[in-house]
Every structure is written in C-alpha cells, then in structure tokens.
Amino acid sequence: MIIAITNQKGGVGKTTTAINLAAAFASKGLKTLLIDVDPQGNSSMSFIDIHEAKKSIYEVLVDPDTKIEDVIVSAKDQPNLDVVPARISLAKLESRLLGELDSHFRLKDNLASIKDDYDFVIVDTPPTLGIITVNALVASSHVLIPIQSSFFALEGTDDLLETIDKIKVRANPELQILGALITLYDKRTLLSRDIHDQISEVFGDKLFETVISKSVRLEESPAYQESIFSFAPRSSGAFEYYKLSEEVLSRV
C-alpha cells in the first residue's frame, strides 16, 4: 500500500494528514514508511532532526548512486515508523529532471527495492501538480485527497482529477482514489455543512465518513515535533485521525 496525500492547494492539511496517518498505522504495529517529497520538509521535521540527515529524497531522485535505503531514518519515539526526509534542495528537482525520459518514474523505480519491507508507505506531496507530485502519483497505489472545508474548497479539484486520470492511462493504470477527506471542519457553521454536501456530491462514496475538525492541538503538534497521538492523545484530533486510519484499513 503506497498512499499519496495530494492536493495542489496549500493549507488543506496534507502534511497534518500524512504525519498523523503514518503515526496511527505505526501505533497499530504496522511497519510504515513516511516519504516527504515536499521541499518545505515539514513531515520530516515532525519525526527526525533534519540536520542529522546526511542525504534526502532529492539525492535519491537525481543521483543513481544514492539508493533510498541510504536515506531512511528511524522516527524518534515512534516504533514501526521510518522517514525519508526532504530538504529545500528538492525545489530544484523540476529543472534537474527536465527532459529526462524517466523523470516521472524516479520515485517508483527507487521504491521497488524496499516497498515489500513495509505494510504502508505514505507520501506527503507539495501543493503543486509538477514533476514531484507526478512522481508520487506514478509510484503510488492509492491517492488520498484532503479538502479544506472552505468556500473555495473544490477549486482546482478538476485539474487534480484530470491529472490522476492521465496518469492512470499509461504511467500507472493501478492507481486508485482511496478517498477524499474533509479537513479544518467547523461543525458550528452553516457554510461548513453546505460545503460538506458539495464535496459529497463530487466524490460520492469516495468521501470518508471521518471529518477532521479545526483543532488548535493539531496545529500545535508539528511545532513540538510530535504526532497528535503523543502530543494530545485525548484530543478530538487524535480520535479523528485514529478513526481515519480504521476507515482506510477497511477500504484496503
């Protein structure tokens, strides 16, 4: 199971979802690998000291002599979870791979040697539909789409779904949409409920029943380099992401 957490819009909870879904799987005893392909590296910083990592996913994707095994780091205080870190250098990937015939397959080719070592691989993608995100989609078996509960929630969703369809035609026919996840939900407002209905109309039974509410604890936990399960285990965010992990397992 390789799940890309993808939406080309920023601020929709991709990294929060990647961090906490990976932590939830690991806490269940499932061997999990979190791959950070976002140049901001926020997923990486939540579990490891990025300054101690000698190499990152960037070197794996541009240097044939660097294998993905060489950059895997065990997450601190989180058994069953490993991390492939990202650095800001990853922002140069587009220009480095421009014109390369295998540019879209770099991540998939590198994962071939280790994917059987893990029950789940989670890929945290950047807020673009460029070559980095395409690499993630080509390498993945499933896509999870976080969608913020806001007025412009579905803006750009057509482009993402079109990109997924194009990748399914040739590069990765096995790719499936695992589901859409509503994030930053405020159940007190009528607008949030209206947007929930709109998203449900677009995704139908692909919409997860689990909804991730707005939460100060969820916003704070990455700053303390922790998942929500260790930072605030009794919070609504911990309950909701645990529930999401159960729902994902039921779908696969």
C-alpha positions in Angstrom: 0.0 0.0 0.0 1.6 3.3 -1.2 -0.7 6.2 -0.4 0.0 9.7 -1.9 -1.5 12.5 0.2 -2.3 15.0 -2.6 -3.9 18.3 -3.3 -2.4 21.1 -5.3 -3.9 23.7 -3.0 -1.8 24.7 0.0 -3.1 24.8 3.6 -5.6 21.9 3.3 -4.0 19.6 5.8 -1.8 17.4 3.6 1.2 17.3 6.0 -1.0 17.0 9.1 -2.8 14.1 7.5 0.5 12.4 6.3 2.1 12.8 9.8 -0.9 11.5 11.8 -2.0 8.7 9.4 1.6 7.4 9.4 1.7 7.6 13.2 -1.7 5.9 13.5 -0.6 2.9 11.3 2.7 2.7 13.2 0.9 2.6 16.6 -1.1 -0.4 15.3 2.1 -2.3 14.8 2.1 -1.8 11.0 5.6 -1.2 9.6 5.2 2.3 8.0 7.4 4.5 5.8 6.7 8.2 5.5 8.3 9.7 2.4 8.5 13.5 2.4 8.6 15.0 -1.1 7.5 18.5 -0.1 10.6 20.9 -0.3 9.3 22.5 2.9 10.2 19.3 4.7 7.5 19.7 7.5 6.7 16.0 7.6 10.4 15.2 8.1 10.8 17.7 10.9 7.9 16.2 12.8 9.8 13.0 13.4 13.5 13.5 13.0 16.2 16.1 13.4 16.6 17.1 9.7 20.1 18.5 10.4 21.3 15.0 11.3 20.2 13.5 8.0 23.1 13.5 5.6 21.1 12.9 2.5 17.5 13.4 1.4 15.0 12.3 -1.2 16.5 14.8 -3.6 19.7 12.9 -3.8 17.8 9.7 -4.3 15.9 11.1 -7.3 18.8 12.8 -9.1 21.8 10.6 -8.2 21.8 7.0 -9.5 24.4 6.0 -6.9 22.2 7.1 -3.9 19.7 4.4 -3.0 16.6 5.1 -1.0 17.9 2.7 1.6 20.7 5.1 2.2 18.5 8.0 3.4 15.9 6.1 5.5 15.9 7.4 9.1 14.0 5.8 12.1 11.5 8.2 13.7 12.3 9.2 17.2 10.0 7.9 19.9 7.8 6.2 17.3 8.3 2.5 16.8 7.5 0.9 13.4 7.9 4.3 11.6 10.7 5.2 9.3 11.1 8.5 7.4 12.7 9.5 4.1 13.4 13.2 4.7 13.1 16.2 2.3 15.1 19.4 2.2 14.6 22.7 0.4 17.0 21.4 -2.3 14.1 19.4 -3.6 12.8 22.6 -5.1 15.5 22.3 -7.8 14.2 18.9 -8.9 12.0 20.3 -11.7 14.9 21.9 -13.5 17.2 18.9 -12.9 14.9 16.3 -14.4 13.7 18.5 -17.3 14.0 16.5 -20.5 14.9 13.2 -18.7 12.9 10.3 -20.3 12.4 8.5 -17.0 11.7 11.7 -14.9 8.2 10.6 -13.9 9.4 7.2 -12.8 12.3 8.0 -10.5 10.4 7.5 -7.2 8.7 4.4 -8.4 11.9 2.8 -9.5 13.6 3.6 -6.2 10.7 2.2 -4.2 10.8 -1.1 -5.9 13.7 -2.4 -3.7 12.1 -1.6 -0.3 8.3 -1.4 -0.7 7.8 -5.0 0.4 9.6 -4.2 3.7 6.6 -2.0 4.7 2.9 -2.5 5.3 2.2 1.1 4.4 4.1 3.8 2.6 2.7 7.4 3.0 3.9 10.1 0.6 3.5 13.7 1.5 3.4 15.9 -1.6 3.9 19.6 -2.3 1.0 21.9 -3.1 1.6 21.8 -6.9 0.9 19.4 -9.8 4.5 19.5 -11.0 7.0 16.7 -11.6 7.4 15.9 -7.8 3.7 15.2 -7.4 3.5 13.3 -10.6 6.4 11.1 -9.3 4.4 10.4 -6.2 1.2 9.5 -8.2 3.1 7.3 -10.5 4.7 5.4 -7.6 1.5 5.1 -5.5 -1.3 2.5 -5.4 -3.8 5.0 -3.9 -4.4 8.7 -3.6 -6.0 10.4 -0.6 -7.2 13.9 -1.2 -7.6 16.3 1.8 -10.1 19.1 1.1 -10.4 22.1 3.3 -13.9 23.0 4.5 -13.9 26.5 2.9 -15.7 28.4 0.3 -13.2 27.6 -2.4 -12.8 24.0 -1.4 -13.3 22.4 -4.8 -11.4 25.0 -6.8 -8.7 23.1 -8.7 -10.1 19.7 -7.9 -10.9 19.1 -11.6 -7.3 19.7 -12.5 -6.2 17.1 -9.9 -8.7 14.5 -11.0 -7.7 15.1 -14.6 -4.0 14.6 -13.7 -4.9 11.3 -11.9 -6.9 10.1 -15.0 -4.0 10.9 -17.3 -1.5 9.0 -15.1 -3.9 6.0 -15.0 -4.0 5.8 -18.8 -0.3 5.0 -19.2 2.1 5.6 -16.3 0.2 3.9 -13.5 -3.0 2.0 -14.5 -3.4 0.6 -11.0 -3.7 4.0 -9.3 -7.0 4.4 -7.4 -8.6 7.2 -5.5 -8.7 5.9 -1.9 -11.0 8.8 -0.8 -11.5 12.5 -0.2 -11.0 13.8 3.4 -12.7 16.9 4.7 -10.3 18.9 6.9 -10.5 22.1 9.0 -14.2 21.4 9.5 -16.2 23.7 11.8 -19.4 22.0 12.6 -20.8 25.2 14.2 -21.2 27.0 10.8 -23.8 26.5 8.2 -21.2 27.1 5.5 -19.2 24.1 6.6 -22.2 21.9 6.3 -23.1 23.3 2.9 -19.5 22.6 1.7 -19.6 19.1 3.1 -22.7 18.5 0.9 -21.0 19.9 -2.2 -17.9 17.7 -1.7 -20.1 14.7 -1.1 -21.9 15.4 -4.5 -18.5 15.4 -6.3 -16.9 12.3 -4.6 -19.9 10.3 -3.6 -19.0 7.1 -1.7 -15.3 8.1 -2.1 -15.8 10.7 0.6 -14.5 9.5 4.0 -17.1 9.4 6.8 -14.4 10.7 9.1 -14.1 14.5 9.2 -11.1 16.3 10.6 -12.3 19.3 12.7 -10.5 22.5 13.3 -8.2 22.0 16.2 -5.6 24.1 18.0 -3.9 20.9 19.2 -3.5 19.7 15.6 -1.9 23.0 14.6 0.5 22.9 17.6 1.7 19.3 17.5 4.1 19.7 14.5 5.8 22.7 16.2 6.7 20.3 19.1 7.9 17.6 16.6 5.2 15.2 17.6 2.2 13.5 16.1 -1.2 14.3 17.7 -1.2 10.9 19.4 1.8 11.7 21.6 1.2 15.4 21.8 -2.5 15.3 22.8 -3.7 11.7 22.9 -7.1 12.6 24.3 -7.9 15.4 21.8 -10.5 15.3 19.1 -7.8 15.4 16.5 -6.3 12.1 17.9 -9.7 10.5 17.9 -10.5 11.6 14.3 -7.1 10.5 12.8 -7.4 7.2 14.6 -10.9 6.8 13.2 -9.5 7.7 9.7 -6.8 5.1 10.0 -9.5 2.5 10.8 -11.6 3.7 7.8 -8.5 3.5 5.5 -7.8 -0.1 6.6 -11.4 -1.0 6.0 -11.1 0.2 2.4 -8.0 -1.6 1.5 
